[in-house]
Structures are given as structure tokens and as C-alpha cells.
Amino acid sequence: MSTSAEVRLRDASVATLRAVPYDDPVARDLVARVQQEYVDRYGGPDGAAVEPGEFSPPAGLFLVAEVDGEPAGCGAWRRHTETSPTQPDASTVAEVKRVYVAPAFRRRGLAQVLVAALEDSARRSGYRAVVLNSGDRQPEALALYEALGYTPVPGYGLYAGEAGAVFLGRRIDEDIDEEEERPWAS
């Protein structure tokens, strides 16, 4: 199985998606950039606990996107571990984390490509739904997720009940297309 794929973006540039360990140098750089984005928007980094091994196949995935050899974005998923009255079986839910596109590469469709790749990988790993946590100071992200069919879900984790925290999710088992094989899928 291949761990990379090329995808044409809206502006006709080509993004290469590559599965890497969470502690890969390119991944660490992109995670540092997304954390700085949180500092700029919220006054501090994301404090939710993250263990690098959580993003290793088959229990998770960390993708980096490069355009013309330059790191342009990233995204990840891991097994969601919390249950709720509306989601009693957490073993079928993946959590999307660290979706980020560097400012120079925004508005090209890269975020949509990353989210689709993450959902596809999670689905192929047996997950039926995805959830994520964002915030009200990220209107671009919220608009993206709404356009992709995400709807509100119960809060979870460190930010459950926090003012401005937004929790979204969507079923992914209804999107199965057996004819299309994605090379980054775990």
C-alpha cells in the first residue's frame, strides 16, 4: 500500500499527501504552526492531551500536504475514546485533529482535500463517524465543516462546556465508494 498521493487543487497546483508519524520533523513543524494559530486566535495553544502513537495506523493517521515540495498543511485522526448518550459506542468514532493549511496555500481547496482523505482513511479502518472540536474564533473552519455536512455533537474532552468551543461530527459510513481506492488509506 502506498502512503502518498497527488491531488490537483482548485488553482491547478498539485498537492502531495503523505502519511507520516506525528513526531516526523515536517509534522512537528506544521503542528507548531497550528498551535501558533491557536495562540493568535485564543491566547494559548490547544491543551488537549495528544500522544504521538495515537496517530499511527491502524488506530489513526497523520497526513502532511506539500505543494511544490513546501509543507502546506496537515490533518490527523485518532480513535475517539469518549462515549455519550447519543454515541454509546466510541469504538466506531474517530476524532479529527490538527487540520491546518498554511496561509500561503489557503483558498485552493486543500483543507477539503485533507478532510476527505482523513474521513476516507478512518472509514476504511472501520469507523462509522467522525467528530472534531473547533472554536468560534475559526469561522473559516466552521464554514468548511458545515459545507462538508458536519453538524453539532455533544461536547467532549478538555473543552466540553467551555464558552466558544464548537463540537461537530458526521457519519462517514454512508459515503462508501468501493470503486475508488485512496492510496493514503490505512
GUVODO-577087 format. One record per residue: residue number from 0; chain; y, z, x of N, C-alpha, C in turn. Coordinates in Angstrom, 1 decimal. Atoms other than C-alpha are relative to their C-alpha. Layout:
BEGIN
+-----+-----+--------+--------+--------+--------+--------+--------+--------+--------+--------+
! seq ! mol !   n.py !   n.pz !   n.px !  ca.py !  ca.pz !  ca.px !   c.py !   c.pz !   c.px !
+-----+-----+--------+--------+--------+--------+--------+--------+--------+--------+--------+
! NUM !   A !      Y !      Z !      X !      Y !      Z !      X !      Y !      Z !      X !
...
+-----+-----+--------+--------+--------+--------+--------+--------+--------+--------+--------+
END
This chain:
BEGIN
+-----+-----+--------+--------+--------+--------+--------+--------+--------+--------+--------+
! seq ! mol !   n.py !   n.pz !   n.px !  ca.py !  ca.pz !  ca.px !   c.py !   c.pz !   c.px !
+-----+-----+--------+--------+--------+--------+--------+--------+--------+--------+--------+
!   0 !   A !   -1.2 !    0.0 !    0.8 !    0.0 !    0.0 !    0.0 !    1.2 !    0.0 !    0.9 !
!   1 !   A !   -1.3 !    0.1 !   -0.8 !    3.5 !   -0.9 !    1.3 !    0.8 !    1.2 !   -0.5 !
!   2 !   A !   -1.0 !   -1.0 !    0.3 !    6.2 !    1.7 !    1.4 !    1.4 !   -0.5 !    0.0 !
!   3 !   A !   -1.4 !    0.5 !    0.1 !    9.2 !   -0.6 !    1.2 !    0.0 !   -1.2 !   -0.8 !
!   4 !   A !   -0.2 !    1.2 !    0.9 !   10.6 !   -3.3 !   -1.0 !    1.4 !   -0.4 !    0.1 !
!   5 !   A !   -1.4 !    0.6 !    0.0 !   13.6 !   -5.6 !   -1.1 !    0.4 !   -0.3 !   -1.4 !
!   6 !   A !   -0.5 !    0.2 !    1.3 !   15.7 !   -5.7 !   -4.2 !    1.4 !   -0.7 !    0.1 !
!   7 !   A !   -1.4 !    0.6 !    0.0 !   18.7 !   -8.0 !   -4.9 !    0.9 !    0.7 !   -1.0 !
!   8 !   A !   -1.0 !   -0.8 !    0.8 !   21.8 !   -6.2 !   -6.2 !    0.9 !   -1.0 !   -0.7 !
!   9 !   A !   -1.0 !    0.8 !    0.8 !   24.5 !   -7.4 !   -8.6 !    0.8 !   -1.0 !    0.8 !
!  10 !   A !   -0.9 !    0.8 !   -0.8 !   26.6 !   -8.7 !   -5.8 !   -0.7 !   -1.0 !    1.0 !
!  11 !   A !    0.9 !    0.8 !   -0.8 !   23.7 !  -10.7 !   -4.3 !   -0.4 !    0.5 !    1.3 !
!  12 !   A !    0.5 !   -0.6 !   -1.2 !   23.3 !   -8.4 !   -1.4 !   -1.4 !    0.5 !   -0.2 !
!  13 !   A !    1.4 !   -0.4 !    0.1 !   19.7 !   -7.2 !   -0.7 !   -0.1 !    1.5 !    0.5 !
!  14 !   A !    0.2 !   -1.4 !   -0.4 !   18.8 !   -3.5 !   -0.6 !   -1.5 !    0.1 !    0.3 !
!  15 !   A !    1.4 !   -0.3 !   -0.3 !   15.6 !   -2.4 !    1.1 !   -0.2 !    1.5 !   -0.3 !
!  16 !   A !    0.4 !   -1.3 !    0.4 !   14.0 !    0.6 !   -0.5 !   -1.2 !    0.4 !    0.9 !
!  17 !   A !    1.0 !   -0.5 !   -0.9 !   11.9 !    2.7 !    1.9 !   -0.4 !    1.5 !   -0.3 !
!  18 !   A !    0.4 !   -1.4 !    0.2 !    9.8 !    5.8 !    1.2 !   -0.1 !    0.7 !    1.4 !
!  19 !   A !    0.0 !   -0.8 !   -1.2 !   10.4 !    8.4 !    3.9 !   -0.2 !    1.5 !   -0.3 !
!  20 !   A !    0.0 !   -1.4 !    0.2 !    9.8 !   12.1 !    4.4 !    1.4 !    0.6 !   -0.2 !
!  21 !   A !   -1.2 !   -0.7 !    0.3 !   12.5 !   14.4 !    3.1 !    0.8 !    0.4 !    1.3 !
!  22 !   A !   -0.7 !   -0.4 !   -1.3 !   13.2 !   15.5 !    6.7 !    0.2 !   -1.1 !    1.0 !
!  23 !   A !   -0.3 !    1.1 !   -0.8 !   13.5 !   12.0 !    8.1 !    1.5 !    0.0 !    0.3 !
!  24 !   A !   -1.4 !    0.0 !   -0.4 !   16.8 !   11.6 !   10.0 !    0.9 !   -0.7 !   -1.0 !
!  25 !   A !   -0.8 !    0.7 !    0.9 !   18.1 !    9.0 !    7.6 !    0.1 !    0.7 !   -1.3 !
!  26 !   A !    0.0 !   -0.8 !    1.2 !   17.1 !   11.1 !    4.6 !    0.9 !    1.2 !    0.2 !
!  27 !   A !   -0.9 !   -1.2 !   -0.2 !   18.8 !   14.2 !    6.1 !    1.4 !   -0.4 !    0.0 !
!  28 !   A !   -1.4 !    0.5 !    0.0 !   22.0 !   12.2 !    6.7 !    0.5 !   -0.2 !   -1.4 !
!  29 !   A !   -0.4 !    0.3 !    1.4 !   22.0 !   11.0 !    3.1 !    0.1 !    1.2 !   -0.9 !
!  30 !   A !    0.0 !   -1.3 !    0.7 !   21.2 !   14.4 !    1.7 !    1.3 !    0.8 !    0.4 !
!  31 !   A !   -1.2 !   -0.6 !   -0.4 !   24.1 !   15.8 !    3.8 !    1.2 !   -0.6 !   -0.7 !
!  32 !   A !   -1.1 !    0.7 !    0.7 !   26.4 !   13.2 !    2.2 !    0.0 !    0.4 !   -1.5 !
!  33 !   A !    0.0 !   -0.4 !    1.4 !   25.3 !   14.0 !   -1.3 !    0.4 !    1.5 !   -0.2 !
!  34 !   A !   -0.5 !   -1.4 !    0.1 !   25.8 !   17.7 !   -0.6 !    1.5 !    0.1 !    0.2 !
!  35 !   A !   -1.5 !    0.0 !   -0.1 !   29.3 !   17.0 !    0.6 !    0.7 !   -0.5 !   -1.3 !
!  36 !   A !   -0.5 !    0.5 !    1.3 !   29.9 !   15.1 !   -2.7 !    0.0 !    1.2 !   -0.9 !
!  37 !   A !    0.0 !   -1.2 !    0.9 !   28.9 !   18.4 !   -4.5 !    1.1 !    0.9 !    0.4 !
!  38 !   A !   -1.0 !   -0.9 !   -0.5 !   31.2 !   20.4 !   -2.3 !    1.4 !   -0.5 !   -0.5 !
!  39 !   A !   -1.3 !    0.6 !    0.5 !   34.1 !   18.0 !   -3.1 !    0.2 !    0.1 !   -1.5 !
!  40 !   A !   -0.1 !    0.0 !    1.4 !   33.4 !   18.0 !   -6.8 !   -0.1 !    1.4 !   -0.6 !
!  41 !   A !    0.3 !   -1.3 !    0.6 !   32.2 !   21.5 !   -7.4 !    0.4 !    1.2 !    0.8 !
!  42 !   A !   -0.4 !   -1.1 !   -0.8 !   33.3 !   23.6 !   -4.5 !   -1.1 !    0.6 !    0.9 !
!  43 !   A !    1.1 !   -0.5 !   -0.8 !   29.9 !   24.1 !   -2.9 !   -1.2 !   -0.9 !   -0.2 !
!  44 !   A !    1.2 !    0.8 !    0.0 !   26.5 !   22.5 !   -2.2 !   -0.9 !    0.4 !   -1.1 !
!  45 !   A !    1.0 !   -0.3 !    1.0 !   23.6 !   22.4 !   -4.6 !   -0.8 !    1.1 !    0.6 !
!  46 !   A !    0.8 !   -1.2 !   -0.5 !   21.9 !   25.8 !   -4.2 !   -1.4 !    0.0 !   -0.5 !
!  47 !   A !    1.3 !    0.0 !    0.5 !   18.7 !   24.8 !   -5.9 !   -1.0 !   -0.1 !    1.2 !
!  48 !   A !    1.0 !    0.0 !   -1.1 !   15.7 !   25.5 !   -3.6 !   -0.7 !   -1.3 !    0.0 !
!  49 !   A !    0.6 !    1.3 !   -0.2 !   14.2 !   22.4 !   -2.1 !   -0.9 !    0.2 !    1.3 !
!  50 !   A !    0.9 !    0.0 !   -1.1 !   11.1 !   22.3 !    0.2 !   -0.3 !   -1.5 !    0.3 !
!  51 !   A !    0.3 !    1.4 !   -0.3 !   10.6 !   19.0 !    2.1 !   -1.3 !   -0.5 !   -0.5 !
!  52 !   A !    1.4 !    0.4 !    0.4 !    6.9 !   18.9 !    1.3 !   -0.1 !   -0.4 !   -1.5 !
!  53 !   A !    0.0 !    0.3 !    1.4 !    7.7 !   18.7 !   -2.4 !    0.2 !   -1.5 !   -0.3 !
!  54 !   A !   -0.3 !    1.4 !    0.2 !    8.8 !   15.1 !   -2.0 !   -1.0 !   -0.9 !    0.8 !
!  55 !   A !    1.0 !    0.8 !   -0.6 !    5.6 !   13.9 !   -0.3 !   -1.0 !   -0.5 !   -1.0 !
!  56 !   A !    1.0 !    0.5 !    0.9 !    3.2 !   11.6 !   -2.1 !   -1.3 !    0.8 !    0.1 !
!  57 !   A !   -0.2 !    0.6 !    1.4 !    1.4 !   12.0 !   -4.4 !    0.8 !    0.9 !   -0.9 !
!  58 !   A !   -0.7 !   -0.9 !    0.8 !    3.3 !   15.0 !   -5.6 !    1.5 !   -0.2 !   -0.1 !
!  59 !   A !   -1.5 !    0.3 !    0.0 !    6.8 !   13.5 !   -5.0 !    0.2 !   -1.2 !    0.8 !
!  60 !   A !   -0.4 !    1.2 !   -0.7 !    8.7 !   10.7 !   -3.3 !    1.5 !    0.2 !    0.4 !
!  61 !   A !   -1.4 !    0.1 !   -0.4 !   11.9 !   10.4 !   -1.3 !    0.2 !   -1.5 !    0.5 !
!  62 !   A !   -0.4 !    1.4 !   -0.4 !   13.5 !    6.9 !   -1.1 !    1.3 !   -0.1 !    0.6 !
!  63 !   A !   -1.3 !    0.4 !   -0.5 !   16.2 !    5.6 !    1.0 !    0.3 !   -1.4 !   -0.2 !
!  64 !   A !   -0.4 !    1.4 !    0.2 !   18.1 !    2.4 !    0.3 !    0.9 !   -0.4 !    1.1 !
!  65 !   A !   -0.9 !    0.6 !   -1.1 !   19.6 !    0.3 !    3.1 !    0.4 !   -1.4 !   -0.4 !
!  66 !   A !   -0.5 !    1.4 !    0.2 !   21.8 !   -2.7 !    2.8 !    0.6 !   -0.5 !    1.3 !
!  67 !   A !   -0.3 !    0.5 !   -1.3 !   22.2 !   -4.8 !    5.8 !   -0.2 !    1.0 !    1.1 !
!  68 !   A !    0.4 !   -1.0 !   -1.0 !   20.5 !   -2.1 !    7.8 !    0.7 !    1.3 !    0.0 !
!  69 !   A !   -0.8 !   -1.2 !    0.1 !   23.0 !    0.5 !    6.8 !   -0.5 !    0.9 !   -1.1 !
!  70 !   A !    0.4 !   -0.9 !    1.1 !   21.9 !    3.6 !    4.8 !    1.1 !    0.0 !   -1.1 !
!  71 !   A !   -0.9 !    0.2 !    1.1 !   23.4 !    3.0 !    1.4 !   -0.2 !    1.0 !   -1.2 !
!  72 !   A !    0.3 !   -1.0 !    1.1 !   21.7 !    5.6 !   -0.9 !   -1.3 !    0.6 !    0.1 !
!  73 !   A !    1.3 !   -0.6 !    0.0 !   18.8 !    7.7 !   -1.7 !   -0.3 !    0.6 !   -1.4 !
!  74 !   A !    0.4 !   -0.7 !    1.2 !   16.9 !    9.4 !   -4.5 !   -1.4 !    0.5 !    0.2 !
!  75 !   A !    1.3 !   -0.6 !   -0.1 !   13.8 !   11.5 !   -5.0 !   -0.5 !    0.5 !   -1.3 !
!  76 !   A !    0.6 !   -0.7 !    1.1 !   11.4 !   13.0 !   -7.4 !   -1.0 !    1.0 !    0.5 !
!  77 !   A !    1.1 !   -0.9 !   -0.3 !    9.1 !   16.0 !   -7.3 !   -0.6 !    0.6 !   -1.3 !
!  78 !   A !    0.6 !   -0.6 !    1.2 !    6.8 !   17.8 !   -9.7 !    0.9 !    1.1 !   -0.5 !
!  79 !   A !   -0.8 !   -1.0 !    0.7 !    8.7 !   19.8 !  -12.2 !   -0.9 !    1.2 !   -0.3 !
!  80 !   A !    0.9 !   -1.1 !    0.1 !    7.4 !   23.3 !  -12.4 !    0.3 !    1.0 !   -1.2 !
!  81 !   A !   -0.4 !   -0.9 !    1.1 !    9.2 !   24.9 !  -15.4 !   -0.5 !   -0.5 !   -1.3 !
!  82 !   A !    0.4 !    0.4 !    1.3 !    7.9 !   24.9 !  -18.9 !    1.1 !    0.5 !   -1.0 !
!  83 !   A !   -1.0 !   -0.4 !    1.0 !   10.0 !   25.3 !  -22.1 !   -0.8 !   -0.2 !   -1.4 !
!  84 !   A !    0.6 !    0.2 !    1.3 !    9.2 !   25.4 !  -25.8 !   -0.2 !   -1.5 !   -0.4 !
!  85 !   A !    0.1 !    1.5 !    0.3 !    9.8 !   21.6 !  -26.0 !   -0.8 !   -0.7 !    1.0 !
!  86 !   A !    0.8 !    0.6 !   -1.1 !    7.9 !   20.9 !  -22.8 !   -0.9 !    1.0 !    0.5 !
!  87 !   A !    0.9 !   -1.0 !   -0.4 !    5.0 !   23.3 !  -22.6 !   -0.9 !   -0.4 !    1.2 !
!  88 !   A !    0.8 !    0.5 !   -1.1 !    3.1 !   21.2 !  -20.0 !    0.8 !   -0.6 !    1.1 !
!  89 !   A !   -0.8 !    0.5 !   -1.0 !    5.2 !   20.9 !  -16.9 !   -0.8 !   -0.9 !    1.0 !
!  90 !   A !    0.8 !    0.9 !   -0.9 !    2.3 !   19.1 !  -15.1 !    0.2 !   -1.5 !   -0.3 !
!  91 !   A !   -0.2 !    1.4 !    0.4 !    3.3 !   15.9 !  -16.9 !    1.5 !   -0.4 !    0.2 !
!  92 !   A !   -1.4 !    0.3 !   -0.2 !    7.0 !   16.1 !  -15.9 !    0.4 !    0.0 !    1.5 !
!  93 !   A !   -0.5 !    0.1 !   -1.4 !    8.7 !   15.0 !  -12.7 !    1.5 !    0.3 !   -0.1 !
!  94 !   A !   -1.4 !   -0.2 !    0.0 !   12.2 !   16.1 !  -11.7 !    0.7 !   -0.9 !    1.0 !
!  95 !   A !   -0.7 !    0.9 !   -0.8 !   14.6 !   13.5 !  -10.3 !    1.1 !    0.8 !    0.8 !
!  96 !   A !   -1.0 !   -0.7 !   -0.8 !   16.8 !   14.8 !   -7.4 !    0.6 !   -0.9 !    1.0 !
!  97 !   A !   -0.7 !    0.7 !   -1.1 !   19.3 !   13.6 !   -4.9 !    0.3 !   -1.5 !   -0.1 !
!  98 !   A !   -0.5 !    1.4 !    0.1 !   20.3 !   10.3 !   -6.4 !    1.4 !   -0.1 !    0.5 !
!  99 !   A !   -1.3 !    0.1 !   -0.7 !   23.2 !    9.2 !   -4.3 !    0.2 !   -1.4 !    0.5 !
! 100 !   A !   -0.4 !    1.3 !   -0.6 !   25.0 !    5.9 !   -3.4 !    1.3 !    0.3 !    0.7 !
! 101 !   A !   -1.2 !   -0.1 !   -0.8 !   27.5 !    5.9 !   -0.6 !    1.1 !   -0.8 !   -0.6 !
! 102 !   A !   -1.1 !    0.7 !    0.7 !   31.0 !    4.9 !   -1.8 !    0.1 !   -1.5 !    0.3 !
! 103 !   A !   -0.2 !    1.5 !   -0.3 !   31.0 !    1.5 !    0.0 !   -1.0 !   -0.8 !   -0.7 !
! 104 !   A !    1.0 !    0.8 !    0.6 !   27.9 !    0.5 !   -1.9 !   -0.1 !    0.2 !   -1.5 !
! 105 !   A !    0.0 !   -0.3 !    1.4 !   28.8 !    1.7 !   -5.4 !    0.4 !   -1.3 !   -0.8 !
! 106 !   A !   -0.3 !    1.0 !    1.0 !   29.1 !   -0.6 !   -8.5 !   -0.7 !   -1.3 !    0.3 !
! 107 !   A !    0.9 !    1.2 !   -0.3 !   26.4 !   -3.0 !   -7.2 !   -1.3 !    0.1 !   -0.8 !
! 108 !   A !    1.2 !   -0.2 !    0.7 !   23.6 !   -1.6 !   -9.4 !   -1.1 !    0.7 !    0.8 !
! 109 !   A !    0.9 !   -0.7 !   -0.9 !   22.0 !    0.3 !   -6.5 !   -0.6 !    1.3 !   -0.7 !
! 110 !   A !    0.5 !   -1.2 !    0.6 !   21.8 !    3.6 !   -8.5 !   -1.1 !   -0.3 !   -1.0 !
! 111 !   A !    1.0 !    0.4 !    1.0 !   19.9 !    1.8 !  -11.3 !   -1.3 !   -0.3 !    0.6 !
! 112 !   A !    1.2 !    0.4 !   -0.8 !   17.5 !    0.3 !   -8.8 !   -0.7 !    1.3 !    0.5 !
! 113 !   A !    0.6 !   -1.2 !   -0.5 !   16.9 !    3.7 !   -7.3 !   -0.7 !    0.8 !   -1.1 !
! 114 !   A !    0.6 !   -0.8 !    1.1 !   16.3 !    5.5 !  -10.6 !   -1.2 !   -0.7 !   -0.5 !
! 115 !   A !    1.1 !    0.8 !    0.5 !   14.0 !    2.7 !  -11.8 !   -1.2 !    0.2 !    1.0 !
! 116 !   A !    1.0 !   -0.2 !   -0.9 !   12.0 !    3.0 !   -8.6 !   -0.6 !    1.4 !    0.0 !
! 117 !   A !    0.5 !   -1.3 !    0.1 !   11.7 !    6.7 !   -8.9 !   -0.8 !    0.2 !   -1.2 !
! 118 !   A !    0.8 !   -0.2 !    1.2 !   10.6 !    6.6 !  -12.5 !   -1.3 !   -0.8 !    0.1 !
! 119 !   A !    1.2 !    0.7 !   -0.1 !    8.1 !    3.9 !  -11.7 !   -1.1 !    0.7 !    0.9 !
! 120 !   A !    0.9 !   -0.7 !   -0.8 !    6.6 !    5.9 !   -8.9 !   -0.6 !    1.3 !   -0.7 !
! 121 !   A !    0.5 !   -1.2 !    0.7 !    6.4 !    9.1 !  -11.0 !   -1.0 !   -0.4 !   -1.1 !
! 122 !   A !    0.9 !    0.4 !    1.0 !    4.8 !    7.2 !  -13.8 !   -1.4 !   -0.4 !    0.6 !
! 123 !   A !    1.2 !    0.4 !   -0.6 !    2.2 !    5.7 !  -11.5 !   -0.8 !    1.2 !    0.6 !
! 124 !   A !    0.6 !   -1.2 !   -0.5 !    1.5 !    9.2 !  -10.2 !   -0.5 !    0.9 !   -1.2 !
! 125 !   A !    0.6 !   -0.7 !    1.2 !    0.6 !   10.3 !  -13.8 !    1.0 !    0.8 !   -0.8 !
! 126 !   A !   -1.0 !   -0.8 !    0.7 !    3.9 !   11.8 !  -15.0 !    0.4 !   -0.8 !   -1.3 !
! 127 !   A !   -0.3 !    0.6 !    1.3 !    4.9 !   11.1 !  -18.6 !    1.5 !    0.1 !   -0.3 !
! 128 !   A !   -1.5 !   -0.2 !    0.3 !    8.6 !   12.2 !  -18.5 !    0.7 !    0.4 !    1.3 !
! 129 !   A !   -0.8 !   -0.5 !   -1.1 !   11.4 !   12.9 !  -16.0 !    1.1 !    0.8 !   -0.6 !
! 130 !   A !   -1.2 !   -0.8 !    0.3 !   14.2 !   15.5 !  -16.1 !    0.9 !    0.0 !    1.2 !
! 131 !   A !   -0.9 !   -0.2 !   -1.1 !   17.2 !   16.0 !  -14.0 !    1.2 !    0.9 !   -0.4 !
! 132 !   A !   -1.2 !   -0.9 !    0.1 !   20.2 !   18.3 !  -13.5 !    1.2 !   -0.7 !    0.6 !
! 133 !   A !   -1.2 !    0.5 !   -0.5 !   23.7 !   16.9 !  -13.1 !    1.1 !    0.9 !   -0.4 !
! 134 !   A !   -1.2 !   -0.9 !    0.4 !   27.2 !   18.2 !  -13.9 !    1.1 !   -0.8 !   -0.6 !
! 135 !   A !   -1.1 !    0.7 !    0.7 !   30.2 !   17.4 !  -15.9 !    1.1 !   -0.6 !    0.9 !
! 136 !   A !   -1.0 !    0.6 !   -0.9 !   32.2 !   16.5 !  -12.8 !   -0.6 !   -1.2 !    0.7 !
! 137 !   A !    0.6 !    1.2 !   -0.5 !   30.0 !   13.5 !  -12.2 !   -0.1 !   -1.0 !   -1.2 !
! 138 !   A !    0.0 !    0.9 !    1.2 !   31.0 !   11.2 !  -15.1 !   -0.7 !   -1.3 !    0.2 !
! 139 !   A !    0.7 !    1.3 !   -0.3 !   29.6 !    8.1 !  -13.3 !   -1.5 !    0.2 !   -0.2 !
! 140 !   A !    1.4 !   -0.3 !    0.1 !   26.2 !    9.7 !  -13.0 !   -0.4 !    0.2 !   -1.5 !
! 141 !   A !    0.4 !   -0.2 !    1.4 !   26.2 !   10.8 !  -16.6 !    0.0 !   -1.3 !   -0.8 !
! 142 !   A !    0.0 !    1.3 !    0.6 !   27.2 !    7.4 !  -17.8 !   -1.2 !   -0.9 !    0.3 !
! 143 !   A !    1.2 !    0.8 !   -0.4 !   24.4 !    5.8 !  -15.8 !   -1.2 !    0.5 !   -0.7 !
! 144 !   A !    1.2 !   -0.6 !    0.6 !   21.8 !    8.2 !  -17.1 !    0.0 !   -0.3 !   -1.6 !
! 145 !   A !   -0.1 !    0.3 !    1.4 !   23.0 !    7.7 !  -20.7 !   -0.4 !   -1.5 !   -0.3 !
! 146 !   A !    0.3 !    1.4 !    0.2 !   22.8 !    3.9 !  -20.3 !   -1.5 !   -0.3 !    0.3 !
! 147 !   A !    1.4 !    0.2 !   -0.2 !   19.2 !    4.3 !  -19.0 !   -0.9 !    0.7 !   -1.0 !
! 148 !   A !    0.8 !   -0.7 !    1.1 !   18.2 !    6.3 !  -22.1 !   -0.3 !    1.4 !    0.2 !
! 149 !   A !    0.1 !   -1.4 !   -0.2 !   18.4 !    9.8 !  -20.8 !    0.7 !    0.8 !   -1.1 !
! 150 !   A !   -0.6 !   -0.9 !    1.1 !   19.1 !   12.5 !  -23.5 !   -0.1 !    1.4 !    0.5 !
! 151 !   A !    0.0 !   -1.4 !   -0.4 !   19.8 !   16.2 !  -23.3 !   -1.4 !    0.7 !   -0.1 !
! 152 !   A !    1.2 !   -0.8 !    0.0 !   16.9 !   18.5 !  -22.5 !    0.4 !    1.5 !    0.3 !
! 153 !   A !   -0.3 !   -1.4 !   -0.3 !   16.7 !   22.4 !  -22.2 !    0.3 !    0.2 !    1.5 !
! 154 !   A !   -0.3 !   -0.3 !   -1.4 !   18.3 !   23.8 !  -19.0 !   -1.1 !    0.7 !    0.7 !
! 155 !   A !    1.1 !   -0.7 !   -0.8 !   16.1 !   25.0 !  -16.2 !    0.6 !    0.3 !    1.4 !
! 156 !   A !   -0.3 !   -0.3 !   -1.3 !   16.3 !   26.4 !  -12.8 !    1.3 !    0.8 !    0.2 !
! 157 !   A !   -1.1 !   -0.8 !   -0.5 !   19.2 !   27.9 !  -10.9 !    1.3 !   -0.2 !   -0.9 !
! 158 !   A !   -1.2 !    0.3 !    0.7 !   21.9 !   26.2 !  -13.1 !   -0.2 !    0.1 !   -1.6 !
! 159 !   A !    0.3 !   -0.2 !    1.5 !   20.3 !   26.9 !  -16.6 !    1.1 !    0.9 !   -0.5 !
! 160 !   A !   -1.0 !   -0.9 !    0.6 !   23.1 !   28.3 !  -18.7 !    1.4 !    0.0 !    0.7 !
! 161 !   A !   -1.3 !    0.1 !   -0.7 !   25.9 !   27.5 !  -16.2 !    0.9 !   -1.0 !   -0.7 !
! 162 !   A !   -1.0 !    0.8 !    0.6 !   29.1 !   26.1 !  -17.6 !    0.1 !   -1.3 !    0.8 !
! 163 !   A !   -0.2 !    1.3 !   -0.6 !   29.4 !   22.4 !  -16.8 !   -1.4 !   -0.7 !    0.5 !
! 164 !   A !    1.3 !    0.6 !   -0.3 !   25.7 !   21.9 !  -16.0 !   -0.6 !   -0.8 !   -1.1 !
! 165 !   A !    0.5 !    0.9 !    1.0 !   24.1 !   19.0 !  -17.7 !   -1.5 !   -0.3 !    0.3 !
! 166 !   A !    1.4 !    0.2 !   -0.2 !   20.3 !   18.6 !  -18.1 !   -0.4 !   -1.1 !   -0.9 !
! 167 !   A !    0.3 !    1.3 !    0.7 !   18.9 !   15.2 !  -19.1 !   -1.5 !   -0.3 !    0.3 !
! 168 !   A !    1.3 !    0.4 !   -0.3 !   15.5 !   13.7 !  -19.4 !   -0.4 !   -1.2 !   -0.9 !
! 169 !   A !    0.5 !    1.1 !    0.8 !   13.5 !   10.8 !  -20.8 !   -1.5 !   -0.2 !    0.3 !
! 170 !   A !    1.4 !    0.4 !   -0.1 !    9.9 !    9.7 !  -21.4 !   -0.1 !   -1.2 !    0.8 !
! 171 !   A !    0.2 !    1.2 !   -0.8 !    8.6 !    7.2 !  -18.9 !   -1.4 !   -0.6 !   -0.3 !
! 172 !   A !    1.3 !    0.6 !    0.3 !    5.1 !    6.7 !  -20.2 !    0.0 !   -1.2 !   -1.0 !
! 173 !   A !   -0.1 !    1.1 !    1.0 !    6.3 !    4.3 !  -22.8 !    0.5 !   -1.3 !    0.7 !
! 174 !   A !   -0.6 !    1.1 !   -0.7 !    7.7 !    1.9 !  -20.1 !   -1.1 !   -0.7 !    0.8 !
! 175 !   A !    1.1 !    0.5 !   -0.9 !    4.3 !    1.0 !  -18.5 !   -0.1 !   -1.6 !   -0.1 !
! 176 !   A !    0.2 !    1.5 !   -0.1 !    4.1 !   -2.7 !  -17.4 !   -1.0 !   -0.2 !    1.1 !
! 177 !   A !    1.1 !    0.1 !   -0.9 !    0.7 !   -3.1 !  -15.8 !    0.1 !   -1.3 !    0.9 !
! 178 !   A !   -0.1 !    1.3 !   -0.7 !    1.6 !   -6.7 !  -14.7 !    0.9 !    0.1 !    1.3 !
! 179 !   A !   -1.0 !   -0.1 !   -1.1 !    4.4 !   -5.5 !  -12.3 !   -0.4 !    1.1 !    0.9 !
! 180 !   A !    0.3 !   -0.9 !   -1.0 !    3.3 !   -3.8 !   -9.1 !    1.2 !    0.3 !    0.9 !
! 181 !   A !   -1.1 !   -0.3 !   -0.9 !    6.0 !   -2.0 !   -7.2 !   -0.5 !    0.6 !    1.3 !
! 182 !   A !    0.6 !   -0.5 !   -1.3 !    5.3 !   -1.5 !   -3.5 !    0.3 !    1.4 !    0.4 !
! 183 !   A !   -0.3 !   -1.3 !   -0.4 !    7.0 !    1.8 !   -3.2 !   -0.7 !    1.1 !   -0.9 !
! 184 !   A !    0.6 !   -1.0 !    0.9 !    5.0 !    3.4 !   -6.0 !   -1.1 !    0.8 !    0.7 !
! 185 !   A !    1.0 !   -0.9 !   -0.7 !    2.9 !    6.3 !   -4.9 !   -1.3 !    0.0 !   -0.8 !
+-----+-----+--------+--------+--------+--------+--------+--------+--------+--------+--------+
END
